[in-house]
Amino acid sequence: MGDGGFRRVVALEAARLYWGNDAWTENNRGQRQLLARSRSRPALPADPAGQLVAAAAEREGYAVLDPGYRPGLIDEVRAGYEELIDDPTVTVDMGGRIKDAVRYVRDPVDRAPALRELLNLPVLSALDAFYGGRWRVQHVRMWRIAHIPEPERAFHHYGNLWHCDQHPVSTLKFFVQISHGVTAEGGAFRLHPVPSTRRLMRTGFLGQGWAKGPARRHLDDPDRVVPFTAPAGHGAFVNTTRCLHRAGIPPEGSTRGMVQFTFVPSPDARRADDPLAALPPDPNVAPGRTA
């Protein structure tokens, strides 16, 4: 390792110990203050229920929500997913060592219009509370993950190794469960809340697939890990920069689908009519990319 690489490792380790995540200084500094300022003078009001969800997302790094979707909506979303996900003309394989371990739909909002209804009033209220009403949708993704065999599980395929994303810490994601019967043993997405993540970062978590000491022992501790096992139609707001997380691995012969919205701060109030208006296709869902 050259001097530049060594300095980078040392800088990352220092940032991890100080900030409690892997996002480097530039993705941490000033972001919490930005949110605090926006919340102190909100551009749009949020109801008490939204405030509670936002407070949990800030404190713990995640909050599970039943948005109360209309009957049949999740069935429509899942039908769109099932129609699209095996069509090679509208999807792209983005696995690591096994390309078809994960498949993403290109431009899912355009191809599955029912996704627009997933941003209903309870979801919008939580976002308005979290961002003080000033946010925008960065992208929307719909994907499927498949079983990977035991010898492959030490390698990255689709976020199956514990990691923090390296977005600004003001980024928030909303995962919508579209598969029925997801269990902790059956491939559920899982995370460590912020307090647990900070402890792991400071007791031996060194990066994706690399931990030692107490952190290594506690990464899969069921008393610390929170699996997203809510029924289909529920959602989870997750700050994937502040929370260690990983994809669960579906059992052999099965797959799991997911929809994800990613939100970032905006200088302007959110679009009151349609937060997804004029949203461009996600450039990172493309051949040659890795999930």
Buried (B, 14 or more C-beta within 10 A) or exposed (E): EEEEEEEEEEEBEEBBEEBBBBBBEEBBEEBEEBBEEBBEEBBBEBBEBBBBBBBBBBEBBBBBBEBEBEEEBBEBBBEBBEEBBEEEEBBBBBBBEBBEBBBBBBBBBBBBEBBBBBBBEBBBBBBBBBBBBBBBBBBBBBBBBBBBEEEBEEEBBBBBBBBBBBBBBBBBBBBBBBBEEBEBEBBBBBBBBBEBBBBBBBBBBBBBEEBEEBBBEBBEEEEBBBBBBBEBBBBBBBBBBBBBBBBBBBEEEBBBBBBBBBBBBBEEBBBEEEBBEEBEBBEEBEEEEBB
